[in-house]
Every structure is written in C-alpha cells, then in structure tokens.
Amino acid sequence: MGANGSFAKGATNKEENRHWKTIGSIGENIKILQMKNPKAPLKLPEESHTPNRIYAIFKKNGSDVKCIAQYDSNGKKIWEIHTDDHYGLKPHFHYWKNGGQEEDAHPLIQVQLDLLNTVRNFK
C-alpha cells in the first residue's frame, strides 16, 4: 500500500484517494503514518499492499500512539491495538475479521505490549 490508503479503492494512481503519508519507519516492517487531511478522523488503512506490515498512527496532538495494526500475508488487518479506554481496559486490542473490528476488547499480550512501547519511543 505504501501508506497511501488507496488499496481498497484500487486507485493508487490518483492522489485524491490517498489518505495517509508515511512519516517514519521502525525497522523494515513498521510504518508510522499520518493523515494527509488534518481534519480527517484518525484511523488506519483497512488493507495493506505490503504483506505482514504493521502500521501505527499517533494522536493528533502527538501525546501518544492512537492505534497500531498488524496485517496478514494477504494485506488484511488481523488485529488493532487501541490506547484509549474500552470499558476499563486500557490499552487493549480488537481482532479484525471479515473486514471489521470485533466488539470484544482483549488485554495486550506481551508481544503487542512490546510493540506498543517500541512505537511510543519513536521520535
């Protein structure tokens, strides 16, 4: 996907369909994104052109990570970490199935917690 957000629309050659820009990388697989339109709601792409990619986005004020998502070998989102509160669970993650987020929130497992801390240390 190249962090342009246009994979699902199938229009990577049109700038108006690109919603994200890459502002940094952590290693080869983690990309830090930013919305091109500062008024747009903060969210991550539903799909990725790059298999097994991880995308992260920070809150608009830059105070913390907003969310991080892992994509599978087909570019489909597997799960997404959120740092906001979900009925007392903060941070947490949701599984992503059939193109949508499942309602149930889960505590982070160690690998996700390590990933969150790595992204939080991005400068």
C-alpha positions as CSV (number, residue, x, y, z in Angstrom):
1,M,0.0,0.0,0.0
2,G,2.9,2.4,0.6
3,A,0.8,4.1,3.3
4,N,-1.4,5.9,0.8
5,G,-4.6,4.3,1.9
6,S,-5.8,3.6,-1.6
7,F,-5.5,-0.1,-1.9
8,A,-9.1,-0.9,-1.0
9,K,-10.3,1.7,-3.6
10,G,-7.9,0.3,-6.2
11,A,-6.8,3.7,-7.2
12,T,-3.2,4.1,-6.2
13,N,-2.5,6.3,-9.2
14,K,-4.9,9.1,-8.1
15,E,-3.6,11.4,-5.4
16,E,-7.1,12.4,-4.1
17,N,-7.7,8.8,-3.0
18,R,-4.5,8.7,-0.8
19,H,-5.4,9.4,2.8
20,W,-2.1,8.7,4.6
21,K,1.5,9.6,4.4
22,T,4.4,7.7,5.9
23,I,6.3,9.9,8.4
24,G,8.8,7.3,9.6
25,S,9.8,3.7,9.9
26,I,10.9,1.4,12.7
27,G,12.9,-1.3,11.1
28,E,11.7,-2.6,7.8
29,N,8.2,-3.6,8.7
30,I,6.7,-0.9,11.0
31,K,5.5,2.3,9.3
32,I,4.3,5.4,11.2
33,L,1.5,7.1,9.3
34,Q,-0.2,10.5,9.4
35,M,-3.5,11.5,7.9
36,K,-2.9,13.9,4.9
37,N,-6.1,15.8,5.9
38,P,-5.6,17.1,9.5
39,K,-9.4,17.3,9.9
40,A,-10.0,13.6,9.0
41,P,-10.7,11.1,11.8
42,L,-7.7,9.2,12.9
43,K,-7.8,5.6,11.6
44,L,-5.5,3.1,10.0
45,P,-5.9,1.6,6.5
46,E,-8.2,-1.4,6.2
47,E,-5.7,-3.2,3.9
48,S,-2.1,-3.1,3.0
49,H,-0.3,-3.7,-0.3
50,T,2.7,-4.9,1.7
51,P,2.2,-8.4,3.3
52,N,2.7,-8.7,7.1
53,R,3.0,-4.9,7.5
54,I,2.5,-3.1,10.8
55,Y,1.0,0.5,10.7
56,A,0.8,2.9,13.6
57,I,-0.7,6.4,13.9
58,F,-0.3,8.9,16.7
59,K,-3.0,11.1,18.3
60,K,-3.4,14.5,16.6
61,N,-1.6,16.3,19.5
62,G,1.3,13.8,19.3
63,S,0.9,12.9,23.0
64,D,0.7,9.1,22.5
65,V,0.0,6.4,20.0
66,K,-3.6,6.3,18.8
67,C,-3.6,2.8,17.3
68,I,-1.3,0.1,15.8
69,A,-2.5,-2.6,13.4
70,Q,-1.0,-5.9,12.1
71,Y,-1.8,-7.1,8.6
72,D,-1.5,-10.6,7.3
73,S,0.2,-12.1,4.2
74,N,-2.8,-11.0,2.1
75,G,-2.7,-7.5,3.3
76,K,-5.8,-7.9,5.5
77,K,-5.9,-6.5,9.0
78,I,-5.6,-9.1,11.8
79,W,-5.9,-7.0,14.9
80,E,-5.6,-3.4,16.0
81,I,-4.3,-2.0,19.3
82,H,-6.0,1.0,20.8
83,T,-4.6,3.1,23.6
84,D,-8.0,4.6,24.6
85,D,-10.2,3.2,27.3
86,H,-12.6,0.4,26.4
87,Y,-14.8,-0.3,29.5
88,G,-11.9,0.0,31.8
89,L,-9.4,-1.8,29.6
90,K,-6.5,0.4,28.5
91,P,-4.6,-0.3,26.3
92,H,-6.3,-3.1,24.5
93,F,-6.7,-4.8,21.2
94,H,-9.5,-6.0,18.9
95,Y,-9.4,-8.8,16.4
96,W,-10.4,-7.8,12.9
97,K,-12.5,-10.3,10.9
98,N,-14.5,-10.1,7.7
99,G,-13.3,-6.5,7.2
100,G,-14.5,-5.2,10.5
101,Q,-13.4,-4.8,14.1
102,E,-14.9,-7.2,16.7
103,E,-16.6,-5.6,19.6
104,D,-14.8,-7.6,22.3
105,A,-11.6,-6.0,23.6
106,H,-8.7,-8.0,24.9
107,P,-5.7,-7.2,27.1
108,L,-2.5,-6.9,25.2
109,I,-0.2,-9.9,25.0
110,Q,3.5,-9.4,25.7
111,V,4.5,-9.1,22.0
112,Q,1.8,-6.4,21.5
113,L,2.9,-4.6,24.6
114,D,6.5,-4.6,23.4
115,L,5.4,-3.3,20.0
116,L,3.4,-0.5,21.7
117,N,6.4,0.5,23.7
118,T,8.6,0.4,20.7
119,V,6.3,2.7,18.7
120,R,5.8,5.0,21.7
121,N,9.6,5.5,21.7
122,F,9.6,6.6,18.0
123,K,11.0,10.1,17.6
